[in-house]
Amino acid sequence: MNIKRKLNQWRDQPFMAYGLVVIAILMFCIRFVLPVVTFHGFVSVNTLLTGQIGSFILSAFNELSVSGLVMDGLILYFVGGQLEQLVGHWRILAIYLLSGLAGLVTQGLFLGTDSMTTTISMAVLGIFGGFLMLGDAFKESAVLGQVARQYWLFLILSVGLQVIFNRNAVYGMLGGILGGFLSAMALGAPKVGKINPVNRIISGVVYVVAIILFAYLGMNR
């Protein structure tokens, strides 16, 4: 019984979020030994369409500065850990990667599909998008509503600062947040409660259509 209890306790831990942090740290350290890893950690819509999935995966962990690593690492550890305990291990990973993809194609729409970037910050912001979804889908929960409002304020401030200092980064940020919201809605949150199946289907369809449309428009801009 003790072994079973310990297994259940381990399964309840947000090990996926912690794992994402560890991978980002390891990749940041590896860049000083094998710079080529960092080089391959950049992706564009065009490179992704040519089948370079590996570059897309690496870009989701490719931090370029210590400050970015610390900030994104803390968000993943605390906010990502909270979301994982609410939606589950594999859903948090899916939300993370799908948010990075949404941010990539959104940036490609405005800056061109050959615009090289890393997607880690976009993916991390998708975690906040997942919480915004929970606040919207479970309005009856005072706790989730309060957390969602706090994260709304954080996101508004973050995007506002980027508008001032690095306007080009805003496109990917907004894409990541929206991607996190839509993918989280489509995937659901069975640990929290049941989401209207119609809303889940619509969110999934909107996500897929937006990805295809943004990629197409970006290539023909």
N, C-alpha and C positions, 0 to 999 in steps of 0.2 A: 504493500500500500504506500509506503514511503517513497519507493521508486516511482510509482505511478503519479503520486502527488508532485514529485520533483519534475517529472516530465511535463505535467500539465502547467506547472509554474514556468518552466523554460519556454514552452510553446506560447505562453502569454506575453513573453518578453518581446520587445520590438527589435529582434535581432536583424531584421532586414534593413531598417534605418541605420542601425549601428554599423552594419556591414557596408552600406553605401559610404558612410563617413570614412571607414578604414580604407576602402578602395581609393577614395579621393586623396587621402593622405599618402598612401603608398605610391600612387601615380605621380603626385607632386614631388616626392623624394626621388623616384626613378628618373625623372627628367634630368637630374644633375649627373646621372651615370649614363643614361641612354637618351640623349636629346631627341632622337628619332621618334621616340614614343610620343613626346609632346607634339612633334610635327604631324604625326598621324592622328592626333587628337583634335584636329580641326576638320570641320565638315561644312559642306554647302548643299543646297538642294540638288545641284547638278551632280555632285559626287555621290550623293545618296542614291540618286536615280540610276547611276551607273553600277550600282550594286555594292558599294563600299560600306556595308553595314558595320564592319569593324570600326571604321572611323567615327561613325555615328555613336556607337557604344562608348568608345574612348572619349569622345567629346563630352559625354554626360558626366565625366569625372575629371576633366582636364582644367584644373584651376591654374591661373596664370600669375597670381600674386598671393603672398602670405595673408593679406587682409581679406581677400576673397575666400581663401580656404577657411580662415577662422569664422567669417560670417556665415558662409554657406554650411560649414560643418556644424556650427551651433544650431542653425535652423533645422538641419536634418536630424540632429541628435534629439533636440527637444520637441520641436513642432512635428517633425516626421515621426518621431517615436510615439507621440500622442495619436496622430492620425492612424498609424499602423495598428495600434491597439483597438481602434474603432472600426477599421475596415478590413484588417487582416494583412498577412504577410505578402502574399502575391499581388494583392490589389494595390498596395503601396508601391511596389516595384513597377507595376503596369502604369499607374498614375504618373510616376516619376519619368519613365521613358516616353510615354505619350505626351506629356507636357513639354518635354524637350523637343519632340517632333513638331508639335504645334507651334512652339516658339521659333523653330528653324524655318518653317514654311512661311510664317507670318513675316519674319525678317526678310526672307527671300522675295516676298511680294512687294515690299517697299524698297529694298536695297539691291535687288537683283538675285537671281538664283545661283550666281557664281560667287556670292558674298560668303567668304569663309568665316567661321565662328566656332566657339565652343558652346555647348548647350547646357552646361551644368547649372548656371544661374537661372535659366529658363525652367529647367526641370525642378529646381528647388522652389521656385515661385509657384509651380503647379501644386505643391503641397498645400500652400495657402488656398489655392483654388479649390482643393478638395474640402478644406474646412468651410469655405464659403458655401459649397454645395450642401454640406451637412446642416449649416445654419438655415439654408433656404428650404431644404427638404423636410427638416424636423423643427419647424417653427414653434411647436408646442414645448420644445425643450429650452428652458430658460438658460441653462448652462451653455449649450451649443450656440444659442443666439447671442449670448454675451461674448463668447470667444470669437465668433464670426465678426461681430462689430469691432472688436479690438483689432482683428487682423485686417479688416477693411481700412481702418485708420492707418495702420502700418503700411499697407500697400499703396494707399493714396500718397503718403509722404515719400515712399521710395520712388514711385513713378514720377512724382513732382520734382524730386531732386535730379533724377536722370534727365528730365526735360531740360533742366538748367545746365547740367554738366556734360551729358552725353546723350543727345537726342536720338541718335541712331540705335541706342540700346533699348529704347522704349518699346520698339516694335516687337522684339523678341520677348520682352518682359510681359507685355499684354497678351501675346500669343500663349506664353506659358501658363499664365493665370487662367485664361479662358480654356485652354486645353485641360488643365487640372480640374476645372469645374465640370466640363462636359464629360471627360473620361470617368471621373468619380461618380457622376450621376448614372452613367451608362453601366458601370461595374456594380453599383449598389453598395450598401453597407449593412449586411445582414446582422452584424453584431450590435448595431444601433436600432434597426427596425426595418420595416418593409417600405420601399419606395414605389410609388405608382409605376407599374410596368410600362405604361404609355410614355411617361416622362423619361424613363430609361431608354426606351427605343428611340424616341425623338432625339435625345441627347447624343446617342450613338450615331444616328444618321447625320445629324448636324455636324458632328466632329468629322466623320469620314468625308462628307461633301465639302466641308470647309478646307480640309487638307488637300483634296484633289483640286478644288477650285483655286485656292491660293497658289499651289504649285504651278498650275496651268497659266494663271494670269502673270505670275512672276516670270515664267519663261517667255511670255509674249508681251512683256511690258515695253 
